[in-house]
Amino acid sequence: MTCVGNFAFASATQGWFINRNKVWEIPLFLSITFILMQPQRIAEWLGLAHEHRYWTYLIGLAIFGMLFLLQKKRGTGASSRIPAFS
């Protein structure tokens, strides 16, 4: 999950995921990074037992999946504007 968290951090800092990030998507990517890299902190905040801390990964993956679907629905703006060579 740490690799997915690093991917979310790279998406936040570079400003791209599938499409260019909106301003409100950057804090979500940063929260995904924190959730996936520090599951024990989120588990403490939610009051989960220490042995159940990995269930918090589902929160981060759900937000990540939501952002994926939102950007997928928005479409790939760059590829539709590049003319094809014939």
N, CA and C atoms as a LAMMPS dump frame, in Angstrom:
ITEM: TIMESTEP
0
ITEM: NUMBER OF ATOMS
258
ITEM: BOX BOUNDS ff ff ff
-5.0000000000000000e+02 5.0000000000000000e+02
-5.0000000000000000e+02 5.0000000000000000e+02
-5.0000000000000000e+02 5.0000000000000000e+02
ITEM: ATOMS id mol type element x y z
1 1 1 N 0.805 -1.193 0
2 1 2 C 0 0 0
3 1 3 C 0.849 1.258 0
4 2 1 N 2.063 1.129 0.475
5 2 2 C 2.94 2.289 0.491
6 2 3 C 3.246 2.749 -0.928
7 3 1 N 3.35 1.804 -1.857
8 3 2 C 3.593 2.185 -3.263
9 3 3 C 2.417 2.996 -3.814
10 4 1 N 1.208 2.609 -3.478
11 4 2 C 0.029 3.364 -3.918
12 4 3 C 0.024 4.743 -3.26
13 5 1 N 0.431 4.803 -1.991
14 5 2 C 0.543 6.09 -1.304
15 5 3 C 1.574 6.991 -1.96
16 6 1 N 2.702 6.416 -2.377
17 6 2 C 3.714 7.198 -3.091
18 6 3 C 3.197 7.674 -4.441
19 7 1 N 2.417 6.858 -5.106
20 7 2 C 1.829 7.253 -6.382
21 7 3 C 0.852 8.411 -6.188
22 8 1 N 0.082 8.366 -5.109
23 8 2 C -0.834 9.468 -4.813
24 8 3 C -0.064 10.743 -4.498
25 9 1 N 1.061 10.621 -3.782
26 9 2 C 1.881 11.79 -3.48
27 9 3 C 2.473 12.388 -4.759
28 10 1 N 2.939 11.522 -5.651
29 10 2 C 3.475 12.012 -6.925
30 10 3 C 2.393 12.703 -7.739
31 11 1 N 1.183 12.176 -7.714
32 11 2 C 0.074 12.813 -8.431
33 11 3 C -0.25 14.173 -7.842
34 12 1 N -0.153 14.295 -6.531
35 12 2 C -0.441 15.581 -5.878
36 12 3 C 0.632 16.608 -6.188
37 13 1 N 1.887 16.203 -6.134
38 13 2 C 2.972 17.17 -6.312
39 13 3 C 3.183 17.541 -7.771
40 14 1 N 2.928 16.622 -8.691
41 14 2 C 3.133 16.916 -10.104
42 14 3 C 1.906 17.527 -10.759
43 15 1 N 0.747 17.383 -10.126
44 15 2 C -0.464 17.994 -10.653
45 15 3 C -1.184 17.176 -11.702
46 16 1 N -0.807 15.926 -11.878
47 16 2 C -1.438 15.051 -12.863
48 16 3 C -1.726 13.692 -12.255
49 17 1 N -2.841 13.108 -12.649
50 17 2 C -3.126 11.71 -12.346
51 17 3 C -3.479 11.061 -13.669
52 18 1 N -4.728 11.073 -14.079
53 18 2 C -5.111 10.703 -15.436
54 18 3 C -5.187 11.968 -16.269
55 19 1 N -5.751 12.981 -15.682
56 19 2 C -5.85 14.317 -16.261
57 19 3 C -5.199 15.29 -15.3
58 20 1 N -5.159 16.54 -15.692
59 20 2 C -4.63 17.578 -14.815
60 20 3 C -5.532 17.67 -13.587
61 21 1 N -4.927 17.747 -12.412
62 21 2 C -5.681 17.793 -11.161
63 21 3 C -6.39 19.13 -11.001
64 22 1 N -7.589 19.063 -10.459
65 22 2 C -8.276 20.274 -10.017
66 22 3 C -7.685 20.673 -8.661
67 23 1 N -7.92 21.901 -8.262
68 23 2 C -7.354 22.395 -7.009
69 23 3 C -7.85 21.579 -5.817
70 24 1 N -9.098 21.168 -5.833
71 24 2 C -9.667 20.439 -4.704
72 24 3 C -9.22 18.976 -4.67
73 25 1 N -8.626 18.47 -5.743
74 25 2 C -8.166 17.081 -5.76
75 25 3 C -6.804 16.914 -5.074
76 26 1 N -6.012 17.966 -5.037
77 26 2 C -4.673 17.873 -4.451
78 26 3 C -4.725 17.524 -2.963
79 27 1 N -5.574 18.179 -2.146
80 27 2 C -5.65 17.744 -0.731
81 27 3 C -6.155 16.311 -0.572
82 28 1 N -6.996 15.863 -1.489
83 28 2 C -7.457 14.473 -1.41
84 28 3 C -6.312 13.504 -1.682
85 29 1 N -5.476 13.814 -2.682
86 29 2 C -4.314 12.964 -2.942
87 29 3 C -3.353 12.957 -1.753
88 30 1 N -3.185 14.105 -1.114
89 30 2 C -2.31 14.161 0.058
90 30 3 C -2.899 13.39 1.238
91 31 1 N -4.227 13.425 1.383
92 31 2 C -4.847 12.638 2.458
93 31 3 C -4.738 11.139 2.173
94 32 1 N -4.839 10.752 0.904
95 32 2 C -4.632 9.346 0.53
96 32 3 C -3.226 8.917 0.908
97 33 1 N -2.255 9.79 0.631
98 33 2 C -0.869 9.492 0.981
99 33 3 C -0.734 9.242 2.471
100 34 1 N -1.304 10.11 3.288
101 34 2 C -1.202 9.957 4.732
102 34 3 C -1.914 8.693 5.211
103 35 1 N -3.09 8.42 4.674
104 35 2 C -3.856 7.248 5.108
105 35 3 C -3.117 5.959 4.77
106 36 1 N -2.56 5.875 3.561
107 36 2 C -1.914 4.638 3.141
108 36 3 C -0.516 4.467 3.731
109 37 1 N 0.124 5.551 4.139
110 37 2 C 1.461 5.428 4.704
111 37 3 C 1.469 5.38 6.229
112 38 1 N 0.426 5.845 6.859
113 38 2 C 0.346 5.853 8.316
114 38 3 C -1.001 5.275 8.788
115 39 1 N -1.271 4.001 8.528
116 39 2 C -2.576 3.452 8.91
117 39 3 C -2.788 3.442 10.425
118 40 1 N -1.718 3.348 11.203
119 40 2 C -1.874 3.322 12.662
120 40 3 C -2.38 4.657 13.19
121 41 1 N -2.016 5.768 12.563
122 41 2 C -2.502 7.082 13.003
123 41 3 C -4 7.218 12.757
124 42 1 N -4.452 6.777 11.599
125 42 2 C -5.885 6.842 11.285
126 42 3 C -6.66 5.896 12.196
127 43 1 N -6.101 4.713 12.46
128 43 2 C -6.773 3.759 13.354
129 43 3 C -6.9 4.327 14.768
130 44 1 N -5.858 5.013 15.233
131 44 2 C -5.939 5.658 16.557
132 44 3 C -7.015 6.734 16.562
133 45 1 N -7.056 7.52 15.496
134 45 2 C -8.035 8.603 15.402
135 45 3 C -9.46 8.057 15.369
136 46 1 N -9.656 6.902 14.677
137 46 2 C -10.983 6.291 14.591
138 46 3 C -11.306 5.419 15.802
139 47 1 N -10.317 5.148 16.638
140 47 2 C -10.547 4.326 17.818
141 47 3 C -10.514 2.835 17.541
142 48 1 N -9.844 2.424 16.486
143 48 2 C -9.725 1 16.168
144 48 3 C -8.599 0.383 16.976
145 49 1 N -8.733 -0.887 17.234
146 49 2 C -7.67 -1.605 17.94
147 49 3 C -6.439 -1.692 17.039
148 50 1 N -5.279 -1.868 17.667
149 50 2 C -4.021 -1.883 16.917
150 50 3 C -3.988 -2.979 15.855
151 51 1 N -4.561 -4.136 16.16
152 51 2 C -4.536 -5.243 15.19
153 51 3 C -5.5 -5.036 14.021
154 52 1 N -6.379 -4.034 14.101
155 52 2 C -7.318 -3.731 13.018
156 52 3 C -6.901 -2.506 12.209
157 53 1 N -5.666 -2.064 12.379
158 53 2 C -5.234 -0.817 11.727
159 53 3 C -5.203 -0.919 10.216
160 54 1 N -5.008 -2.107 9.685
161 54 2 C -4.909 -2.235 8.231
162 54 3 C -6.258 -2.107 7.527
163 55 1 N -7.34 -2.128 8.252
164 55 2 C -8.651 -1.882 7.649
165 55 3 C -8.779 -0.44 7.166
166 56 1 N -7.932 0.436 7.685
167 56 2 C -7.986 1.83 7.231
168 56 3 C -7.493 1.988 5.802
169 57 1 N -6.793 0.991 5.284
170 57 2 C -6.392 1.035 3.876
171 57 3 C -7.606 1.165 2.959
172 58 1 N -8.719 0.573 3.376
173 58 2 C -9.926 0.645 2.549
174 58 3 C -10.403 2.08 2.374
175 59 1 N -10.2 2.916 3.385
176 59 2 C -10.586 4.33 3.28
177 59 3 C -9.754 5.009 2.208
178 60 1 N -8.434 4.821 2.275
179 60 2 C -7.553 5.432 1.288
180 60 3 C -7.808 4.915 -0.116
181 61 1 N -8.021 3.619 -0.249
182 61 2 C -8.283 3.047 -1.57
183 61 3 C -9.63 3.501 -2.123
184 62 1 N -10.608 3.711 -1.249
185 62 2 C -11.916 4.194 -1.713
186 62 3 C -11.805 5.623 -2.254
187 63 1 N -11.072 6.483 -1.544
188 63 2 C -10.884 7.854 -2.028
189 63 3 C -10.088 7.844 -3.331
190 64 1 N -9.062 6.992 -3.402
191 64 2 C -8.246 6.886 -4.609
192 64 3 C -9.095 6.407 -5.79
193 65 1 N -9.943 5.416 -5.549
194 65 2 C -10.832 4.927 -6.606
195 65 3 C -11.831 5.983 -7.044
196 66 1 N -12.34 6.772 -6.096
197 66 2 C -13.266 7.854 -6.44
198 66 3 C -12.588 8.873 -7.344
199 67 1 N -11.353 9.255 -7.005
200 67 2 C -10.631 10.211 -7.841
201 67 3 C -10.325 9.63 -9.219
202 68 1 N -10.004 8.347 -9.264
203 68 2 C -9.772 7.689 -10.545
204 68 3 C -11.009 7.762 -11.427
205 69 1 N -12.162 7.424 -10.853
206 69 2 C -13.395 7.441 -11.643
207 69 3 C -13.785 8.861 -12.062
208 70 1 N -13.581 9.843 -11.179
209 70 2 C -13.892 11.229 -11.535
210 70 3 C -13.013 11.726 -12.675
211 71 1 N -11.727 11.413 -12.616
212 71 2 C -10.841 11.875 -13.681
213 71 3 C -11.059 11.08 -14.964
214 72 1 N -11.403 9.823 -14.848
215 72 2 C -11.707 9.009 -16.029
216 72 3 C -12.959 9.547 -16.721
217 73 1 N -13.967 9.934 -15.926
218 73 2 C -15.208 10.487 -16.477
219 73 3 C -14.949 11.821 -17.162
220 74 1 N -14.037 12.609 -16.593
221 74 2 C -13.695 13.899 -17.174
222 74 3 C -13.061 13.743 -18.555
223 75 1 N -12.427 12.611 -18.793
224 75 2 C -11.83 12.344 -20.097
225 75 3 C -10.388 12.774 -20.16
226 76 1 N -9.713 12.242 -21.135
227 76 2 C -8.315 12.596 -21.34
228 76 3 C -8.254 13.77 -22.292
229 77 1 N -8.038 14.932 -21.746
230 77 2 C -8.026 16.151 -22.542
231 77 3 C -6.843 16.246 -23.475
232 78 1 N -5.668 15.809 -23.046
233 78 2 C -4.465 15.965 -23.853
234 78 3 C -4.477 15.046 -25.072
235 79 1 N -4.924 13.81 -24.893
236 79 2 C -4.863 12.871 -26.016
237 79 3 C -5.903 13.19 -27.079
238 80 1 N -7 13.857 -26.729
239 80 2 C -8.012 14.18 -27.729
240 80 3 C -7.597 15.374 -28.572
241 81 1 N -6.641 16.173 -28.105
242 81 2 C -6.208 17.342 -28.856
243 81 3 C -4.987 17.081 -29.72
244 82 1 N -4.316 15.948 -29.536
245 82 2 C -3.123 15.648 -30.317
246 82 3 C -3.557 15.019 -31.639
247 83 1 N -3.186 15.639 -32.771
248 83 2 C -3.583 15.064 -34.049
249 83 3 C -2.83 13.758 -34.337
250 84 1 N -3.525 12.852 -34.963
251 84 2 C -2.92 11.568 -35.316
252 84 3 C -2.155 11.705 -36.63
253 85 1 N -1.03 11.009 -36.698
254 85 2 C -0.266 11.003 -37.942
255 85 3 C -0.858 9.991 -38.889
256 86 1 N -0.954 10.352 -40.181
257 86 2 C -1.488 9.386 -41.137
258 86 3 C -0.497 9.058 -42.217
